[in-house]
Every structure is written in C-alpha cells, then in structure tokens.
Amino acid sequence: MLWTENPIEWYHTWRYVPDAFDKLGGLWPLHLGHNIAKSHYTNGPRQTTYADIHVVMEGRVRFQHGDQTVVLDAGDLFCKYPDTPYTYAAEPSDVPLRMIWLAFDGPQVWPLLGMIGFAPERPYQRQSVDQECSILLQQMVRWSHGEATERMMMYSWMYRLFHKLIPVRHSGSVADWVQRGIDYMQANFMESIGVSDVADYIGVHRTYLTRLFTKAIGMPPTAYLCKLRMEQAMYYLRETQLTVTAIAHSVGYPDIYTFTRAFSRYYGMSPRHFKTYNHN
C-alpha cells in the first residue's frame, strides 16, 4: 500500500467528488481513509460540514466532544457530526493507534446516525465492530488503494458498512408489530404477497398476527391486504386504459379469474362492468 507520511501519522485517503447524480440520493461518500498514528498524534480542534465515522482498529484514542472526553479502544467508533468541533489524540498503548474512517454527506445523514446509535451528546459506540465488520473495513481499504473509480462499488461498500453498524432490533411493542405489518403491505401489496409473508417479515406466527391486527385496526391482515389491492384496482379501472388482465397482475393477483372473484365480492360488480360503466 502507498502511504503518505506527515509529522503525526502515516495515512492514505481516497477522495470522491459527488456530482448531480449522487446528490439525487439520500447519502453520498466523500472520502475513505486509514492511518497509523505516531505517538504524539493529535487532530483538532476542528469541525467539518459533513459526517465522518472513525473506527478504532488498533490502539487507543482520546476523543473530546464538547466538555466531555472518553478513551476509546479497538472495536470502538466515534462520529464527527457536521458543524461540531472535536479533538482526538493517540493514547499510550502497546500498539500504535490505527483507524479507518468514512466521510459522507446528504439529507439522510442525521437519521442514519440515529439508526446506528449515535447521538450528538454521545457520538461514540463501544465494541460495535465485530470480526465480520472489521474484515469489511479492511476490504474497503484495499479497494481504495486499487482502481477505486467505480461509483456503484463505493456505494455498495458504504451501505454494507452501514448495514453492519446498525444494531438488529429483535423485539418491539404490539403497536410496532402492527405498524410494521401495515408498512410492509403498503409497500408490497402490488406483488404476490400473502399474510404468511407479512408474519415472516415481522417475526411472529400468522395466527398471532391476525389476532393483533384485528384488535388494533378492526380487520384481519387478509382484509387489509385486500382493501389495498381493491382500492388500487379501482383507481386503475377508473383512471387508466389498462386491461383487466394487466390490472389483475399489477395488484398482486396471479390471474384474471382470481382477481375478478375478489373484485366482485368487494364491490358487488365485476371489474369489466365497473370499467365499462366508468368509461361510457
């Protein structure tokens, strides 16, 4: 690897200049780097206009944010929030301080940092980097030393890292489960999903999910899923020139016959009659 040396460290940084396409998204990378700090390494006080996550790979670092100071070890990480001053420096250790960092920007920065578990008053995480995440970080660094010119590859690395850093939440309240089920059906009702898919997504048994839904919103998930499909089907029949077969496939039904039976039960007339009536 090619390193640049200055009075306080050896480092390498890959820099990226986002264009108009990047800025159509919620997040975009700015730079990826890593270093080996010298014993007198210090950085700051300084601030940036973007977010910057530093992962401690080896050694120890003293991190100061506001009037608070913490010492972080290998496996810990800290985040430099936008427009906030920070200072960090190497702490005495058996091995030199070594860090990997990723800087990024975009309108989703603040929500993402919250999902990872950062907060402005506590911009660090302890022991959040497992072996798999560490391997991913090392792969990112090796990639940055090579032909690091492929935009989508960088996005792939970036989102894989965020996926690893966001903690898995296995449980939630009944209201959370119901809302997650509603969100899942609203996002996917035009596909051929069923209640079992919703239950699998939430992580509860289908029978229990049905009981929760019926109590919370007054109808079982089968009825709610049907309602979403029928409302979308009515819109297509009334406002578009799509055929009934195309509409059936577009709202998650495998064929026109299954769709026609469901539509007729829901509205009291067949989709062909409804379409003819509304286009005359």
Protein Blocks (a to p, Z undefined) as FASTA:
>chain_A
ZZdddfkbccddddddddfklmmmmbdcfbdcdddddfklcedjdddfbdcddddfbhcd
dddehjbccdddehiacdddehiacdddddddfbdcdddddddedjklmmmmmmnopafk
lgccehkbcfklmmmmmmmmmmmmmccfbfklmmmmmmmmmmmmpccdfbdcfklmmmmm
mmmmmmmmmpccdfklmmmmnopafklmmmmmmmmnopafklmmmmmmmmmmmmmmmmmc
cdfklmmmmnopabfklmmmmmmmmnopafklmmmmmmZZ
